[in-house]
C-alpha cells in the first residue's frame, strides 16, 4: 500500500466517522444532563428520511437540512416529554422512538414516493457536494503535503467540516459557558441545581434540543451528503455504535472525536480488506470484514463499561422534594 492508498483510506475514515461524531455529540448533551438517550438511532434515521424527502420535493439541500434538524428536535422533545415531564423510563422511551422511526420511514416512504421505502435519487443540486479548497490543485504535486491537503482536507462536503468544528464548540459550551456548567451539574446532582433556583426540567429540555439538532445533522449527512437519497434502515446501527463510542470516550468531546475516528477507520478498512487472502487461512469472508466495527463495539463495551462512570443522575427521573 503506497501513500496514495493511505490517503484514500484516511479520507474514507473521515467521511464514515462524520455521522458517528454528530450522533455521539448529540448523546453527550443528553447524557451529561442526566437523560439516557438510546433513541439516537431513530432520530438519525427519521432525520435522514425527512432531509431526503424535503430535498426531493424542493430541490434544496439547505431546506433538507432544516427538515432533518426539525425532525431531530421534535423527536428529542417527544423523548423529553416521556422521560422528563411524565418521568417515564428513559430506555423504553428511546427504544420506542427507534421503533417509530423504523416503521414510519418505510410507511411514509411507500405512501409518498412508492419506491419501497426509498426516496428518489437526488441530483447534485439537491445535495451537499464536495468543496474544493483554495490552491488544492496547485499544492497537489508537492510530496506528502500536496496529497494530504488536496486528497484529505480538501474535497469534503460542508457537513464534514461542521462535524469537526462541532467538537471544540461542544467542549467550549460544556466547559466554558454557564449553560454547560449547569448541564453538567444537573447530570450529577439535580437537587442542588433545583435548590439554586434553576429549573431542572427546562435545563434538560434545552440539552435535549441540542441533542436533536446534532442528530438532525447526522441524519441529513447520511441521506443528502454521503448518499443521494434515503434507503430503508440506512442508519444501519450507527446510533448504537455512537453510543458505544460515547461510553468508551467517557463523555468527553475530544475522546468522542478520537473514538469515532477509530470506528470510521475500521469501517473504511473493512471496505478495503474485502476479498483479502491470509496465508494458511484463505480468503477472509466478506461478512467477517463487514462485522469489524460491531465486533470492536462489543469488545470496547465489555472491556471498558465498568471503568466509564456515567453522570450520577443519569437515567433517573427527578422528583422535586416538597
C-alpha positions as CSV (number, residue, x, y, z in Angstrom):
1,X,0.0,0.0,0.0
2,X,1.5,3.3,-1.1
3,X,0.9,6.8,0.3
4,X,-1.9,7.5,-2.2
5,X,-3.8,4.4,-0.9
6,X,-3.3,5.6,2.7
7,X,-4.7,9.0,1.8
8,X,-7.8,7.3,0.3
9,X,-8.3,5.2,3.4
10,X,-7.9,8.3,5.7
11,X,-10.4,10.3,3.5
12,X,-12.9,7.4,3.8
13,X,-12.3,7.3,7.5
14,X,-13.2,11.0,7.8
15,X,-16.3,10.6,5.7
16,X,-17.5,7.5,7.6
17,X,-16.9,8.9,11.0
18,X,-19.0,12.1,10.5
19,X,-22.4,10.6,11.4
20,X,-20.8,9.0,14.4
21,X,-19.3,12.3,15.5
22,X,-22.6,14.2,15.2
23,X,-24.6,11.4,16.9
24,X,-22.1,10.8,19.7
25,X,-22.0,14.6,20.5
26,X,-25.8,14.6,20.5
27,X,-25.8,11.8,23.1
28,X,-23.2,13.8,25.0
29,X,-25.5,16.7,25.6
30,X,-28.4,14.4,26.6
31,X,-26.5,12.2,28.9
32,X,-24.5,15.0,30.5
33,X,-27.8,16.4,31.6
34,X,-28.9,13.1,33.1
35,X,-31.1,11.8,30.2
36,X,-30.1,8.5,28.7
37,X,-30.9,8.6,25.0
38,X,-30.9,5.2,23.3
39,X,-33.2,6.7,20.7
40,X,-30.3,8.3,18.8
41,X,-30.6,5.6,16.1
42,X,-34.2,6.5,15.5
43,X,-33.6,10.3,15.5
44,X,-30.8,9.9,12.9
45,X,-32.9,7.6,10.7
46,X,-36.0,9.8,10.8
47,X,-33.9,12.9,10.2
48,X,-32.3,11.2,7.2
49,X,-35.8,10.5,5.8
50,X,-37.1,14.0,6.4
51,X,-34.0,15.6,4.9
52,X,-34.1,13.5,1.7
53,X,-37.9,13.9,1.4
54,X,-37.8,17.7,1.6
55,X,-34.7,17.9,-0.7
56,X,-36.6,15.7,-3.2
57,X,-39.6,18.0,-3.2
58,X,-37.9,21.4,-3.0
59,X,-34.6,20.6,-4.7
60,X,-32.8,22.4,-1.8
61,X,-30.2,20.7,0.4
62,X,-30.4,23.5,2.9
63,X,-34.2,23.1,3.3
64,X,-33.5,19.3,3.6
65,X,-31.0,20.1,6.4
66,X,-33.6,22.3,8.2
67,X,-36.2,19.5,7.9
68,X,-33.7,17.0,9.3
69,X,-32.8,19.2,12.3
70,X,-36.5,19.9,12.9
71,X,-37.3,16.2,13.0
72,X,-34.4,15.5,15.4
73,X,-35.6,18.3,17.7
74,X,-39.2,17.1,17.7
75,X,-38.2,13.5,18.5
76,X,-36.0,14.8,21.3
77,X,-38.9,16.8,22.7
78,X,-41.0,13.7,22.5
79,X,-38.3,11.8,24.4
80,X,-38.2,14.7,26.9
81,X,-42.0,14.7,27.4
82,X,-41.9,11.0,28.2
83,X,-38.8,10.9,30.4
84,X,-38.8,14.4,32.0
85,X,-42.4,15.6,32.2
86,X,-44.0,12.2,32.6
87,X,-41.0,10.7,34.4
88,X,-41.2,7.6,32.3
89,X,-38.4,5.0,31.8
90,X,-35.8,6.7,29.6
91,X,-34.6,3.4,28.0
92,X,-38.2,2.4,27.0
93,X,-38.8,5.8,25.6
94,X,-35.7,5.7,23.5
95,X,-36.5,2.2,22.2
96,X,-40.0,3.3,21.3
97,X,-38.5,6.2,19.2
98,X,-36.3,3.7,17.4
99,X,-39.3,1.5,16.5
100,X,-41.4,4.5,15.5
101,X,-38.7,5.8,13.2
102,X,-38.0,2.4,11.6
103,X,-41.7,1.8,10.8
104,X,-42.8,5.3,9.9
105,X,-40.0,6.0,7.4
106,X,-40.9,2.9,5.5
107,X,-44.7,3.6,5.7
108,X,-44.4,7.2,4.6
109,X,-41.7,6.5,2.0
110,X,-44.1,4.0,0.4
111,X,-47.1,6.3,0.6
112,X,-45.3,9.4,-0.8
113,X,-42.8,8.0,-3.3
114,X,-43.9,4.4,-4.0
115,X,-40.4,3.1,-4.1
116,X,-40.4,0.5,-1.3
117,X,-39.4,3.0,1.4
118,X,-36.8,4.8,-0.6
119,X,-36.8,8.3,-1.9
120,X,-36.0,9.2,-5.5
121,X,-32.3,9.7,-6.3
122,X,-31.3,13.3,-5.7
123,X,-29.4,15.4,-8.2
124,X,-26.2,17.1,-7.1
125,X,-28.0,20.4,-6.9
126,X,-30.2,19.0,-4.1
127,X,-27.2,17.5,-2.2
128,X,-24.2,18.8,-0.2
129,X,-21.4,18.1,-2.6
130,X,-17.6,18.2,-2.3
131,X,-15.9,21.6,-1.7
132,X,-12.5,22.2,-3.3
133,X,-10.5,24.4,-1.0
134,X,-8.3,27.2,-2.4
135,X,-4.9,26.1,-4.0
136,X,-5.8,22.4,-3.8
137,X,-4.8,21.8,-7.4
138,X,-1.7,23.9,-7.1
139,X,-0.4,22.2,-4.0
140,X,-1.3,18.6,-5.1
141,X,2.1,17.9,-6.9
142,X,4.1,18.7,-3.7
143,X,5.2,15.5,-2.0
144,X,3.3,14.5,1.2
145,X,1.8,17.9,1.9
146,X,0.0,18.1,-1.5
147,X,-1.9,14.8,-1.4
148,X,-2.7,15.4,2.3
149,X,-4.2,18.8,1.6
150,X,-5.8,18.1,-1.8
151,X,-6.9,14.5,-1.1
152,X,-7.8,14.5,2.6
153,X,-8.5,18.1,3.8
154,X,-10.0,19.4,0.5
155,X,-12.8,17.7,-1.4
156,X,-15.1,17.1,1.6
157,X,-18.6,18.5,1.9
158,X,-19.6,21.3,4.3
159,X,-21.1,18.9,6.9
160,X,-17.8,17.1,7.3
161,X,-16.1,20.4,8.3
162,X,-19.0,21.3,10.6
163,X,-18.7,17.9,12.3
164,X,-15.1,18.5,13.2
165,X,-15.9,22.1,14.3
166,X,-18.7,20.8,16.5
167,X,-16.2,19.0,18.7
168,X,-14.3,22.1,20.0
169,X,-17.6,24.0,20.0
170,X,-19.2,21.4,22.3
171,X,-16.1,21.4,24.6
172,X,-16.4,25.2,24.8
173,X,-20.2,25.0,25.5
174,X,-19.8,22.4,28.2
175,X,-16.7,23.6,30.0
176,X,-16.6,27.4,29.4
177,X,-20.2,28.6,29.5
178,X,-22.8,28.9,32.2
179,X,-25.2,26.7,30.3
180,X,-22.6,23.9,30.1
181,X,-21.8,24.2,33.8
182,X,-25.5,23.8,34.6
183,X,-25.9,20.9,32.2
184,X,-23.1,19.0,33.9
185,X,-24.4,19.9,37.3
186,X,-27.9,18.7,36.6
187,X,-26.5,15.4,35.4
188,X,-24.6,14.9,38.7
189,X,-26.9,16.5,41.3
190,X,-30.2,17.8,40.1
191,X,-31.3,18.5,43.6
192,X,-28.5,21.1,44.1
193,X,-29.4,22.7,40.8
194,X,-33.1,22.9,41.9
195,X,-32.1,24.4,45.2
196,X,-30.2,27.2,43.4
197,X,-33.5,28.2,41.7
198,X,-32.8,26.7,38.3
199,X,-35.5,24.6,36.6
200,X,-34.1,21.1,36.2
201,X,-36.8,20.2,33.6
202,X,-36.2,23.2,31.4
203,X,-32.4,22.7,31.5
204,X,-32.8,19.1,30.5
205,X,-35.2,20.1,27.7
206,X,-32.6,22.5,26.3
207,X,-29.9,19.8,26.4
208,X,-32.3,17.5,24.5
209,X,-32.9,20.2,21.9
210,X,-29.1,20.4,21.4
211,X,-29.2,16.6,21.1
212,X,-31.9,16.8,18.5
213,X,-30.1,19.4,16.4
214,X,-26.9,17.3,16.2
215,X,-28.9,14.1,15.5
216,X,-30.6,16.1,12.6
217,X,-27.2,16.9,11.2
218,X,-26.2,13.2,11.4
219,X,-29.3,12.1,9.6
220,X,-29.0,14.8,6.9
221,X,-25.4,13.8,6.3
222,X,-26.4,10.2,5.7
223,X,-29.1,10.9,3.1
224,X,-28.1,14.0,1.2
225,X,-24.4,14.3,1.7
226,X,-22.9,10.8,1.9
227,X,-25.7,9.4,-0.2
228,X,-28.1,10.7,-2.9
229,X,-31.3,9.8,-1.2
230,X,-32.9,7.8,1.6
231,X,-33.0,4.0,1.7
232,X,-34.8,2.0,4.4
233,X,-32.8,1.4,7.6
234,X,-29.9,3.4,6.2
235,X,-28.6,4.3,9.7
236,X,-27.6,0.6,10.0
237,X,-26.9,0.7,13.7
238,X,-24.7,3.8,13.7
239,X,-26.7,5.3,16.5
240,X,-25.8,2.3,18.7
241,X,-22.2,2.5,17.7
242,X,-22.1,6.2,18.5
243,X,-23.5,5.3,22.0
244,X,-20.7,2.8,22.4
245,X,-18.2,5.4,21.3
246,X,-19.7,7.9,23.8
247,X,-19.3,5.4,26.7
248,X,-15.8,4.5,25.7
249,X,-14.9,8.2,25.4
250,X,-16.1,8.7,29.0
251,X,-18.5,11.5,27.9
252,X,-15.6,13.9,26.8
253,X,-15.8,15.7,23.5
254,X,-12.2,15.2,22.3
255,X,-12.3,11.5,23.3
256,X,-15.5,11.2,21.3
257,X,-13.8,12.5,18.2
258,X,-10.9,10.1,18.5
259,X,-13.1,7.1,19.2
260,X,-15.4,7.9,16.3
261,X,-12.4,8.2,14.0
262,X,-11.3,4.8,15.2
263,X,-14.7,3.3,14.3
264,X,-14.6,5.2,11.0
265,X,-11.2,3.8,10.2
266,X,-12.4,0.2,10.9
267,X,-15.3,0.8,8.6
268,X,-13.1,2.2,5.9
269,X,-10.6,-0.6,6.3
270,X,-13.3,-3.2,6.1
271,X,-14.2,-2.0,2.7
272,X,-10.6,-2.1,1.5
273,X,-10.0,-5.6,3.1
274,X,-12.8,-7.4,1.4
275,X,-11.5,-10.3,-0.6
276,X,-8.1,-10.3,1.2
277,X,-6.3,-13.7,1.3
278,X,-4.5,-14.7,4.5
279,X,-1.8,-17.4,4.1
280,X,-2.9,-20.6,5.7
281,X,-6.4,-19.4,6.2
282,X,-7.6,-18.5,2.7
283,X,-9.9,-15.7,1.7
284,X,-11.5,-13.9,4.7
285,X,-15.3,-13.9,4.5
286,X,-16.8,-10.6,3.5
287,X,-19.3,-10.9,6.4
288,X,-16.4,-11.1,8.9
289,X,-14.8,-8.0,7.4
290,X,-18.0,-6.0,7.5
291,X,-18.6,-7.0,11.1
292,X,-15.3,-5.5,12.3
293,X,-16.9,-2.2,13.6
294,X,-19.5,-4.1,15.5
295,X,-17.0,-6.6,17.0
296,X,-15.0,-3.7,18.2
297,X,-18.2,-2.2,19.8
298,X,-18.7,-5.4,21.8
299,X,-15.1,-5.6,22.8
300,X,-15.0,-1.9,24.0
301,X,-18.2,-2.2,25.9
302,X,-17.2,-5.5,27.5
303,X,-13.7,-4.1,28.5
304,X,-14.5,-0.5,29.4
305,X,-18.1,-0.2,30.6
306,X,-17.0,-0.9,34.1
307,X,-14.4,1.8,34.0
308,X,-16.5,4.5,32.4
309,X,-18.5,6.3,35.1
310,X,-21.7,7.9,33.7
311,X,-23.3,11.0,35.3
312,X,-24.7,10.1,38.7
313,X,-28.2,11.2,38.0
314,X,-28.3,9.6,34.5
315,X,-31.4,7.6,33.8
316,X,-33.2,8.6,37.0
317,X,-36.3,10.9,36.8
318,X,-36.0,13.9,39.0
319,X,-38.8,14.3,41.6
320,X,-38.7,17.7,43.3
321,X,-38.7,17.5,47.1
322,X,-41.5,19.3,48.8
